[in-house]
């Protein structure tokens, strides 16, 4: 009975109304701030629906190096605090990997979050960047824009660049105070740098539009699709139990109670985001809309190489790898050629580091 009780509590901690949504995503409005008042919204609906790469079990702590390469003294040293299956964290990893930037990963325990106790910002991803002094960067899109600006422009220090993305306090329709970040889809470049990166204005506008689309729409389609049916919900939680440190009885209760909770919360999210009865159709339409925007004459939205929009969309979609939703998407949409090209260019960049 004691084991069953612990498993019941574990399942509740993985339930949407218990865990704080740290990734600005599925259970909350985009841009939602860190939770307060001790109430924790669903981690599972916000990031644990990550797919074959894993629904990370909160009980595990680990620190690993992303690359064996040592950064020369004085260069940019990066530490990413993340949940492995959070799509916003996946976006940041895709960006860093593509640009060949070695970084360390600290996997955060999503229940206790002791790894980020140093921060008043209680969501992930958090990137600590040391370019002479240590800076904390919050919000996936801010992280990507600030680091990309730093890589292109040597006029300003990273600290100066980060100051161009000020946090702004807003109030949601539910009366909750949250922080949003201004300018987060902009690269802070001078006129010469801008023309080099964006030869025509339309290129920049297009990239910003689709980066925002990935955050504001695509990410909301993941959870309802991953937990669409009881079978899919159980398949996702089967991974949690197999990867987690559960006893036999604890694992049984956590798997089934957690899966049931996620199945029902996915229905709430479906209603909140006005999705179709068959949420797969929303997913299919979204990714085909993305492929159509790229067109037949470009390998990527960025042309011959991915741009920040490519990396954002890829980062969001890959958290479903290994699950039925991902396989269905590959079969019933036109996304596969682009997706495979993204995998190849990122793998090449990782090998080159």
VOZAVO-901302 format. One record per residue (C-alpha): x, z, y. Coordinates in steps of 0.05 Angstrom, whole numbers, plus 5000, padded with zeros to 4 digits. Layout:
+------+------+------+
!    x !    z !    y !
+------+------+------+
!    X !    Z !    Y !
...
+------+------+------+
END
This chain:
+------+------+------+
!    x !    z !    y !
+------+------+------+
! 5000 ! 5000 ! 5000 !
! 5057 ! 5015 ! 5047 !
! 5086 ! 4946 ! 5035 !
! 5019 ! 4915 ! 5048 !
! 5012 ! 4954 ! 5112 !
! 5080 ! 4930 ! 5137 !
! 5062 ! 4858 ! 5119 !
! 4996 ! 4865 ! 5156 !
! 5032 ! 4888 ! 5218 !
! 5082 ! 4831 ! 5211 !
! 5026 ! 4781 ! 5206 !
! 4994 ! 4810 ! 5268 !
! 5059 ! 4805 ! 5305 !
! 5060 ! 4732 ! 5289 !
! 4989 ! 4724 ! 5314 !
! 4975 ! 4688 ! 5379 !
! 4944 ! 4746 ! 5416 !
! 5002 ! 4792 ! 5399 !
! 5064 ! 4755 ! 5418 !
! 5087 ! 4733 ! 5486 !
! 5091 ! 4658 ! 5494 !
! 5162 ! 4649 ! 5518 !
! 5165 ! 4574 ! 5523 !
! 5111 ! 4559 ! 5575 !
! 5072 ! 4525 ! 5522 !
! 5016 ! 4520 ! 5475 !
! 4979 ! 4585 ! 5486 !
! 4986 ! 4585 ! 5561 !
! 4985 ! 4539 ! 5620 !
! 5047 ! 4500 ! 5630 !
! 5095 ! 4538 ! 5674 !
! 5067 ! 4606 ! 5654 !
! 5114 ! 4663 ! 5669 !
! 5140 ! 4718 ! 5625 !
! 5087 ! 4764 ! 5599 !
! 5078 ! 4834 ! 5625 !
! 5035 ! 4894 ! 5612 !
! 5059 ! 4900 ! 5540 !
! 5010 ! 4847 ! 5516 !
! 5043 ! 4793 ! 5474 !
! 5013 ! 4725 ! 5466 !
! 5025 ! 4680 ! 5407 !
! 5095 ! 4662 ! 5392 !
! 5072 ! 4621 ! 5333 !
! 5027 ! 4576 ! 5375 !
! 5080 ! 4572 ! 5428 !
! 5141 ! 4556 ! 5387 !
! 5138 ! 4577 ! 5315 !
! 5102 ! 4514 ! 5296 !
! 5168 ! 4480 ! 5296 !
! 5164 ! 4442 ! 5232 !
! 5215 ! 4428 ! 5179 !
! 5272 ! 4453 ! 5222 !
! 5238 ! 4519 ! 5213 !
! 5188 ! 4569 ! 5236 !
! 5238 ! 4622 ! 5253 !
! 5224 ! 4692 ! 5226 !
! 5229 ! 4743 ! 5280 !
! 5266 ! 4793 ! 5237 !
! 5329 ! 4752 ! 5234 !
! 5386 ! 4759 ! 5284 !
! 5446 ! 4715 ! 5286 !
! 5498 ! 4686 ! 5332 !
! 5530 ! 4620 ! 5314 !
! 5574 ! 4570 ! 5348 !
! 5544 ! 4502 ! 5357 !
! 5611 ! 4468 ! 5357 !
! 5680 ! 4486 ! 5332 !
! 5709 ! 4454 ! 5394 !
! 5739 ! 4503 ! 5444 !
! 5724 ! 4491 ! 5517 !
! 5786 ! 4489 ! 5560 !
! 5795 ! 4548 ! 5607 !
! 5757 ! 4537 ! 5671 !
! 5709 ! 4485 ! 5643 !
! 5634 ! 4496 ! 5635 !
! 5621 ! 4548 ! 5581 !
! 5550 ! 4553 ! 5557 !
! 5509 ! 4602 ! 5516 !
! 5438 ! 4584 ! 5498 !
! 5388 ! 4640 ! 5482 !
! 5332 ! 4609 ! 5442 !
! 5280 ! 4609 ! 5388 !
! 5301 ! 4554 ! 5341 !
! 5232 ! 4523 ! 5335 !
! 5211 ! 4528 ! 5408 !
! 5202 ! 4456 ! 5433 !
! 5229 ! 4474 ! 5502 !
! 5292 ! 4501 ! 5469 !
! 5296 ! 4439 ! 5427 !
! 5294 ! 4397 ! 5491 !
! 5354 ! 4435 ! 5518 !
! 5393 ! 4427 ! 5453 !
! 5379 ! 4352 ! 5452 !
! 5405 ! 4346 ! 5523 !
! 5468 ! 4387 ! 5510 !
! 5482 ! 4351 ! 5444 !
! 5473 ! 4282 ! 5474 !
! 5521 ! 4298 ! 5531 !
! 5572 ! 4327 ! 5483 !
! 5572 ! 4396 ! 5514 !
! 5595 ! 4450 ! 5465 !
! 5553 ! 4513 ! 5469 !
! 5540 ! 4577 ! 5432 !
! 5471 ! 4595 ! 5407 !
! 5442 ! 4665 ! 5407 !
! 5379 ! 4666 ! 5364 !
! 5331 ! 4714 ! 5397 !
! 5287 ! 4761 ! 5356 !
! 5218 ! 4742 ! 5384 !
! 5189 ! 4811 ! 5370 !
! 5241 ! 4857 ! 5399 !
! 5279 ! 4807 ! 5442 !
! 5338 ! 4854 ! 5447 !
! 5385 ! 4795 ! 5455 !
! 5356 ! 4781 ! 5525 !
! 5348 ! 4853 ! 5548 !
! 5398 ! 4837 ! 5603 !
! 5346 ! 4791 ! 5635 !
! 5284 ! 4806 ! 5675 !
! 5262 ! 4736 ! 5656 !
! 5232 ! 4747 ! 5587 !
! 5223 ! 4677 ! 5561 !
! 5268 ! 4626 ! 5528 !
! 5306 ! 4583 ! 5535 !
! 5356 ! 4619 ! 5578 !
! 5424 ! 4587 ! 5589 !
! 5484 ! 4627 ! 5612 !
! 5533 ! 4580 ! 5645 !
! 5603 ! 4600 ! 5664 !
! 5639 ! 4552 ! 5711 !
! 5682 ! 4606 ! 5742 !
! 5627 ! 4657 ! 5746 !
! 5568 ! 4668 ! 5700 !
! 5500 ! 4642 ! 5722 !
! 5433 ! 4650 ! 5687 !
! 5390 ! 4587 ! 5685 !
! 5316 ! 4594 ! 5666 !
! 5264 ! 4542 ! 5647 !
! 5282 ! 4482 ! 5603 !
! 5271 ! 4429 ! 5656 !
! 5310 ! 4468 ! 5708 !
! 5367 ! 4477 ! 5659 !
! 5369 ! 4403 ! 5643 !
! 5364 ! 4380 ! 5716 !
! 5416 ! 4430 ! 5741 !
! 5468 ! 4415 ! 5688 !
! 5457 ! 4340 ! 5693 !
! 5467 ! 4345 ! 5768 !
! 5531 ! 4385 ! 5757 !
! 5558 ! 4333 ! 5709 !
! 5545 ! 4276 ! 5758 !
! 5562 ! 4308 ! 5824 !
! 5626 ! 4347 ! 5838 !
! 5608 ! 4361 ! 5910 !
! 5572 ! 4425 ! 5897 !
! 5586 ! 4485 ! 5854 !
! 5537 ! 4501 ! 5798 !
! 5514 ! 4562 ! 5836 !
! 5496 ! 4518 ! 5896 !
! 5460 ! 4469 ! 5851 !
! 5419 ! 4523 ! 5818 !
! 5397 ! 4547 ! 5886 !
! 5361 ! 4480 ! 5895 !
! 5311 ! 4501 ! 5841 !
! 5279 ! 4564 ! 5871 !
! 5228 ! 4604 ! 5830 !
! 5160 ! 4608 ! 5862 !
! 5107 ! 4660 ! 5845 !
! 5038 ! 4632 ! 5832 !
! 4973 ! 4660 ! 5804 !
! 4937 ! 4627 ! 5746 !
! 4862 ! 4617 ! 5740 !
! 4861 ! 4680 ! 5699 !
! 4892 ! 4719 ! 5756 !
! 4960 ! 4727 ! 5723 !
! 5023 ! 4722 ! 5764 !
! 5073 ! 4672 ! 5738 !
! 5136 ! 4638 ! 5762 !
! 5143 ! 4564 ! 5770 !
! 5206 ! 4527 ! 5792 !
! 5207 ! 4478 ! 5849 !
! 5240 ! 4410 ! 5843 !
! 5253 ! 4419 ! 5769 !
! 5248 ! 4346 ! 5752 !
! 5295 ! 4324 ! 5808 !
! 5369 ! 4313 ! 5803 !
! 5402 ! 4337 ! 5867 !
! 5446 ! 4278 ! 5883 !
! 5470 ! 4245 ! 5947 !
! 5450 ! 4174 ! 5964 !
! 5511 ! 4142 ! 5931 !
! 5503 ! 4183 ! 5867 !
! 5428 ! 4169 ! 5865 !
! 5439 ! 4093 ! 5868 !
! 5490 ! 4097 ! 5813 !
! 5443 ! 4136 ! 5766 !
! 5378 ! 4104 ! 5789 !
! 5392 ! 4032 ! 5813 !
! 5319 ! 4026 ! 5836 !
! 5270 ! 4079 ! 5858 !
! 5222 ! 4062 ! 5802 !
! 5272 ! 4084 ! 5749 !
! 5275 ! 4154 ! 5778 !
! 5199 ! 4158 ! 5787 !
! 5188 ! 4136 ! 5715 !
! 5237 ! 4187 ! 5686 !
! 5206 ! 4244 ! 5725 !
! 5136 ! 4223 ! 5706 !
! 5150 ! 4224 ! 5632 !
! 5191 ! 4288 ! 5633 !
! 5131 ! 4322 ! 5664 !
! 5084 ! 4289 ! 5614 !
! 5125 ! 4318 ! 5557 !
! 5118 ! 4388 ! 5586 !
! 5046 ! 4383 ! 5609 !
! 5013 ! 4344 ! 5553 !
! 5055 ! 4326 ! 5492 !
! 5076 ! 4398 ! 5478 !
! 5003 ! 4420 ! 5475 !
! 4991 ! 4373 ! 5417 !
! 5041 ! 4406 ! 5370 !
! 5007 ! 4470 ! 5351 !
! 4937 ! 4442 ! 5337 !
! 4969 ! 4389 ! 5292 !
! 5016 ! 4434 ! 5255 !
! 4961 ! 4484 ! 5238 !
! 4905 ! 4433 ! 5235 !
! 4881 ! 4452 ! 5165 !
! 4888 ! 4515 ! 5122 !
! 4935 ! 4475 ! 5077 !
! 4981 ! 4456 ! 5134 !
! 4979 ! 4527 ! 5161 !
! 4999 ! 4555 ! 5093 !
! 5054 ! 4504 ! 5086 !
! 5083 ! 4526 ! 5153 !
! 5080 ! 4600 ! 5135 !
! 5108 ! 4586 ! 5066 !
! 5172 ! 4567 ! 5102 !
! 5171 ! 4632 ! 5142 !
! 5164 ! 4674 ! 5079 !
! 5218 ! 4636 ! 5041 !
! 5267 ! 4642 ! 5099 !
! 5249 ! 4713 ! 5117 !
! 5269 ! 4779 ! 5086 !
! 5203 ! 4798 ! 5056 !
! 5190 ! 4836 ! 4993 !
! 5142 ! 4804 ! 4943 !
! 5081 ! 4841 ! 4968 !
! 5100 ! 4837 ! 5041 !
! 5113 ! 4763 ! 5035 !
! 5046 ! 4751 ! 5003 !
! 5007 ! 4786 ! 5059 !
! 5049 ! 4758 ! 5115 !
! 5042 ! 4687 ! 5089 !
! 4967 ! 4687 ! 5081 !
! 4947 ! 4730 ! 5141 !
! 4995 ! 4694 ! 5187 !
! 4970 ! 4626 ! 5164 !
! 4898 ! 4645 ! 5174 !
! 4913 ! 4671 ! 5244 !
! 4949 ! 4607 ! 5262 !
! 4894 ! 4564 ! 5235 !
! 4842 ! 4597 ! 5279 !
! 4885 ! 4598 ! 5341 !
! 4897 ! 4524 ! 5334 !
! 4822 ! 4514 ! 5340 !
! 4822 ! 4554 ! 5405 !
! 4878 ! 4511 ! 5432 !
! 4842 ! 4448 ! 5412 !
! 4783 ! 4470 ! 5454 !
! 4826 ! 4493 ! 5512 !
! 4862 ! 4426 ! 5518 !
! 4799 ! 4385 ! 5505 !
! 4827 ! 4351 ! 5443 !
! 4787 ! 4306 ! 5396 !
! 4756 ! 4333 ! 5333 !
! 4812 ! 4299 ! 5295 !
! 4873 ! 4324 ! 5334 !
! 4917 ! 4275 ! 5298 !
! 4886 ! 4220 ! 5340 !
! 4909 ! 4255 ! 5404 !
! 4979 ! 4259 ! 5375 !
! 4978 ! 4186 ! 5353 !
! 4952 ! 4162 ! 5421 !
! 5003 ! 4203 ! 5458 !
! 5064 ! 4177 ! 5421 !
! 5039 ! 4106 ! 5422 !
! 5029 ! 4113 ! 5497 !
! 5102 ! 4134 ! 5501 !
! 5125 ! 4075 ! 5459 !
! 5083 ! 4027 ! 5502 !
! 5115 ! 4055 ! 5565 !
! 5184 ! 4039 ! 5537 !
! 5163 ! 3969 ! 5521 !
! 5190 ! 3917 ! 5474 !
! 5253 ! 3899 ! 5513 !
! 5285 ! 3968 ! 5519 !
! 5317 ! 4010 ! 5465 !
! 5301 ! 4073 ! 5504 !
! 5265 ! 4088 ! 5568 !
! 5334 ! 4095 ! 5598 !
! 5351 ! 4024 ! 5575 !
! 5409 ! 4018 ! 5527 !
! 5419 ! 4094 ! 5528 !
! 5369 ! 4151 ! 5530 !
! 5351 ! 4182 ! 5597 !
! 5324 ! 4252 ! 5609 !
! 5253 ! 4230 ! 5591 !
! 5277 ! 4204 ! 5523 !
! 5312 ! 4269 ! 5509 !
! 5252 ! 4311 ! 5529 !
! 5203 ! 4273 ! 5485 !
! 5250 ! 4273 ! 5427 !
! 5264 ! 4347 ! 5434 !
! 5189 ! 4363 ! 5433 !
! 5172 ! 4319 ! 5373 !
! 5229 ! 4339 ! 5328 !
! 5204 ! 4411 ! 5320 !
! 5151 ! 4381 ! 5273 !
! 5202 ! 4351 ! 5226 !
! 5187 ! 4366 ! 5153 !
! 5113 ! 4380 ! 5163 !
! 5054 ! 4337 ! 5147 !
! 5039 ! 4324 ! 5220 !
! 5107 ! 4293 ! 5230 !
! 5102 ! 4249 ! 5169 !
! 5033 ! 4225 ! 5190 !
! 5058 ! 4210 ! 5259 !
! 5114 ! 4167 ! 5231 !
! 5066 ! 4128 ! 5187 !
! 5008 ! 4118 ! 5235 !
! 5044 ! 4104 ! 5300 !
! 5099 ! 4059 ! 5327 !
! 5146 ! 4117 ! 5343 !
! 5194 ! 4111 ! 5283 !
! 5243 ! 4058 ! 5309 !
! 5253 ! 4095 ! 5375 !
! 5258 ! 4162 ! 5340 !
! 5310 ! 4138 ! 5292 !
! 5351 ! 4109 ! 5349 !
! 5348 ! 4176 ! 5384 !
! 5373 ! 4211 ! 5321 !
! 5431 ! 4163 ! 5315 !
! 5455 ! 4169 ! 5387 !
! 5452 ! 4244 ! 5386 !
! 5488 ! 4249 ! 5319 !
! 5543 ! 4203 ! 5345 !
! 5551 ! 4247 ! 5407 !
! 5555 ! 4310 ! 5365 !
! 5608 ! 4279 ! 5319 !
! 5649 ! 4258 ! 5380 !
! 5653 ! 4329 ! 5407 !
+------+------+------+
END
